[in-house]
């Protein structure tokens, strides 16, 4: 789905990322790479295909837009180093013409030397580009700086149908000052968001992005 926002063109992708056309930037949040491997090392049974799916989805969304920059809005890697980081290094090497950049989140605790392996800029403070400000956590005061895109929350919204059927779906939630992106990683879960009357909510369902009434 393509929307106009702050006089900018944004492509909302069903694989849970946003492509900003004017700046040729793709941004995604909360990949939590390595989370499945982390749990398996702890003896918890987690399907191994989750890791492959995350990289396959990242490859697909990059190939859809061929951006010059990819911004990770925090929680790129879930926790301590494990073998999934080696896969990420190989993945990034396939795109020498793309700048991969990280706005640091609470789970981004790897040693700086590991990030240096992929020459990835790390932003410890929110990143301002044009009318937008990118962060991991939602910012409380942003109106005088720019509109805030962030992650951290893993948003989902509950839809209720006839016969009281309901389902919770991942969504992009645009509020007055902030937009929270859905978590990109498959092993992340959903947290219910409360949309206000003038908010815009776009759910992801069966490979499509659809606007829903609030």
C-alpha positions as CSV (number, residue, x, y, z in Angstrom):
1,X,0.0,0.0,0.0
2,X,1.2,3.5,-0.9
3,X,0.3,6.4,1.2
4,X,1.1,10.1,1.3
5,X,2.3,11.3,4.7
6,X,3.9,14.7,5.5
7,X,4.1,15.3,1.8
8,X,6.3,12.1,1.5
9,X,5.5,8.9,-0.3
10,X,5.6,5.8,1.9
11,X,5.2,2.2,0.8
12,X,3.8,0.0,3.5
13,X,4.9,-3.5,2.8
14,X,3.1,-6.7,3.9
15,X,6.5,-8.0,5.2
16,X,6.3,-5.3,7.9
17,X,8.6,-2.6,6.6
18,X,8.2,0.9,5.1
19,X,10.0,2.2,2.1
20,X,10.4,6.0,1.9
21,X,10.5,6.8,-1.8
22,X,11.9,10.3,-1.7
23,X,14.9,9.3,0.3
24,X,15.3,5.8,-1.0
25,X,15.3,4.4,2.5
26,X,13.8,1.1,3.8
27,X,13.1,0.9,7.5
28,X,12.1,-2.0,9.6
29,X,12.0,-2.7,13.3
30,X,12.5,-5.5,15.8
31,X,14.0,-8.3,13.7
32,X,15.3,-10.1,16.8
33,X,17.7,-12.1,14.8
34,X,19.2,-15.0,16.8
35,X,16.2,-15.3,19.1
36,X,15.2,-18.7,17.9
37,X,18.8,-19.9,18.2
38,X,19.1,-18.4,21.6
39,X,16.1,-20.4,22.8
40,X,17.2,-23.6,21.3
41,X,20.6,-23.3,23.0
42,X,18.6,-23.0,26.3
43,X,16.9,-26.3,25.5
44,X,13.6,-24.8,24.4
45,X,12.1,-26.3,21.2
46,X,11.8,-23.6,18.5
47,X,11.4,-24.4,14.8
48,X,14.6,-23.9,13.0
49,X,12.9,-22.5,9.9
50,X,12.1,-19.2,11.7
51,X,15.7,-18.0,11.1
52,X,15.5,-18.9,7.4
53,X,12.2,-17.1,7.1
54,X,13.5,-13.9,8.6
55,X,16.4,-13.7,6.2
56,X,14.2,-14.7,3.3
57,X,11.7,-12.0,4.1
58,X,14.4,-9.4,4.5
59,X,15.8,-10.4,1.1
60,X,12.4,-10.2,-0.5
61,X,11.6,-6.7,0.9
62,X,15.0,-5.4,-0.1
63,X,14.7,-6.8,-3.6
64,X,11.2,-5.2,-3.9
65,X,12.7,-1.6,-3.5
66,X,16.5,-1.8,-4.0
67,X,17.0,1.0,-1.4
68,X,20.3,2.8,-0.9
69,X,19.8,2.6,2.9
70,X,18.2,0.1,5.3
71,X,17.5,1.4,8.8
72,X,16.9,-1.1,11.6
73,X,14.9,0.7,14.3
74,X,16.3,-1.3,17.2
75,X,16.5,-4.9,18.3
76,X,18.3,-6.1,15.3
77,X,19.8,-9.0,17.2
78,X,18.0,-10.5,20.2
79,X,20.7,-11.1,22.8
80,X,24.2,-12.6,23.2
81,X,26.1,-13.6,20.1
82,X,25.3,-16.9,18.4
83,X,25.7,-18.5,15.0
84,X,22.9,-16.4,13.5
85,X,25.2,-13.4,13.5
86,X,27.5,-15.2,11.0
87,X,24.5,-15.6,8.7
88,X,23.7,-11.9,9.0
89,X,27.3,-11.0,8.0
90,X,27.0,-13.1,4.9
91,X,23.6,-11.6,4.1
92,X,24.9,-8.0,4.3
93,X,27.8,-8.9,2.1
94,X,25.4,-9.7,-0.7
95,X,24.4,-6.0,-0.8
96,X,27.7,-4.0,-1.0
97,X,25.8,-1.0,-2.4
98,X,23.4,-0.7,0.5
99,X,24.2,1.1,3.7
100,X,22.8,-1.0,6.6
101,X,22.3,1.2,9.7
102,X,21.1,0.6,13.3
103,X,19.2,2.8,15.6
104,X,20.1,1.1,18.9
105,X,17.4,-0.7,20.9
106,X,17.3,-2.4,24.3
107,X,18.3,-5.8,22.9
108,X,21.2,-4.5,20.8
109,X,24.0,-5.5,23.3
110,X,26.6,-6.9,21.0
111,X,30.2,-5.7,21.2
112,X,31.0,-2.8,18.9
113,X,33.6,-4.9,17.2
114,X,30.9,-7.3,15.9
115,X,29.1,-4.4,14.3
116,X,32.3,-3.3,12.7
117,X,32.4,-6.6,10.9
118,X,29.6,-5.2,8.7
119,X,30.7,-1.6,8.8
120,X,27.3,-0.7,10.2
121,X,26.7,2.8,11.6
122,X,25.2,2.6,15.1
123,X,23.0,5.5,16.3
124,X,22.7,5.7,20.1
125,X,20.4,8.7,19.8
126,X,17.3,9.1,17.6
127,X,18.1,9.8,14.0
128,X,16.6,12.8,12.2
129,X,16.1,12.7,8.5
130,X,14.0,15.4,6.8
131,X,10.5,15.6,8.5
132,X,11.0,12.3,10.3
133,X,12.8,11.1,13.5
134,X,13.7,7.5,13.8
135,X,14.1,5.7,17.2
136,X,13.5,2.4,18.9
137,X,11.4,3.6,21.8
138,X,8.5,6.0,21.2
139,X,9.4,9.6,21.8
140,X,7.2,11.6,24.1
141,X,7.9,15.1,22.7
142,X,8.5,15.1,18.9
143,X,6.2,17.7,17.4
144,X,9.0,20.4,17.2
145,X,11.6,17.9,15.8
146,X,9.7,15.7,13.4
147,X,7.2,12.8,13.1
148,X,8.5,9.8,15.0
149,X,8.8,6.3,13.5
150,X,9.7,3.6,16.1
151,X,9.5,0.0,17.0
152,X,9.7,-1.8,20.4
153,X,6.0,-2.3,21.0
154,X,5.3,-5.1,18.4
155,X,1.8,-3.7,17.7
156,X,-1.3,-5.7,16.9
157,X,-4.9,-4.7,16.7
158,X,-7.9,-6.9,17.5
159,X,-10.7,-7.1,14.9
160,X,-14.1,-8.3,15.8
161,X,-16.5,-9.7,13.2
162,X,-20.0,-11.0,13.1
163,X,-20.8,-13.8,15.6
164,X,-18.2,-12.3,17.9
165,X,-15.3,-13.8,16.0
166,X,-12.1,-12.0,16.5
167,X,-8.5,-12.0,15.5
168,X,-5.4,-10.0,16.3
169,X,-3.3,-8.9,13.4
170,X,0.0,-7.0,13.1
171,X,-0.3,-3.4,12.1
172,X,1.2,-0.1,11.3
173,X,-0.3,2.4,13.8
174,X,0.0,6.1,12.8
175,X,-0.9,8.4,15.7
176,X,-0.7,12.2,15.8
177,X,3.0,12.3,16.5
178,X,4.3,8.7,16.2
179,X,4.0,5.7,14.0
180,X,4.9,2.3,15.5
181,X,6.0,-0.4,13.0
182,X,5.1,-4.0,13.3
183,X,7.9,-6.3,14.5
184,X,9.7,-7.7,11.5
185,X,10.9,-10.9,13.2
186,X,8.6,-13.9,13.1
187,X,9.3,-15.0,16.7
188,X,8.1,-11.8,18.4
189,X,4.4,-11.9,19.3
190,X,1.9,-9.0,19.3
191,X,0.9,-6.4,21.9
192,X,-2.5,-4.8,21.6
193,X,-2.6,-1.1,20.7
194,X,-5.4,1.3,21.5
195,X,-6.1,3.5,18.4
196,X,-7.7,6.9,18.8
197,X,-10.4,8.3,16.6
198,X,-8.0,10.3,14.3
199,X,-5.4,7.6,14.1
200,X,-4.7,5.6,10.9
201,X,-4.3,1.8,11.3
202,X,-3.1,-0.5,8.5
203,X,-3.3,-4.2,9.2
204,X,-1.4,-7.0,7.6
205,X,-3.6,-9.9,6.5
206,X,-3.0,-12.6,4.0
207,X,-0.1,-10.9,2.3
208,X,-1.8,-7.5,2.0
209,X,-1.8,-4.2,3.9
210,X,-5.3,-2.9,4.5
211,X,-6.6,0.2,6.2
212,X,-9.1,-0.4,8.9
213,X,-11.6,2.1,10.5
214,X,-10.9,3.3,14.0
